[in-house]
Amino acid sequence: MVQKSPDFFLSITAFVLYIAGGIGIFGGIALVALIGGQDLFGWGSAKTIGYLLICTGVCFSIIGVLFLRLVRNRTNTLLSQRSASKENP
């Protein structure tokens, strides 16, 4: 039976966070640049919601990049351990 690696799920999570952050950043820029100070669905002005989207998008992108680094370091360590165990029977 194949053992499921948590690294796969971490990498998918990191990729989703990174993409969601990019969408948030560009959506926030669009709200600030295009809509401006208009009211947005009764939630507040589009500028403030745009700035909020930009900030949370940047945070999501940073978290996604850090997760990707974590996964890469874990898989590199795992691969080096497996290759060392194959070389020394």
Secondary structure, 3 states (H helix, E strand, C coil): CCCCCHHHHHHHHHHHHHHHHHHHHHHHHHHHHHHCCCECCCCCEHHHHHHHHHHHHHHHHHHHHHHHHHHHHHHHHHHHHHHHHHHCC
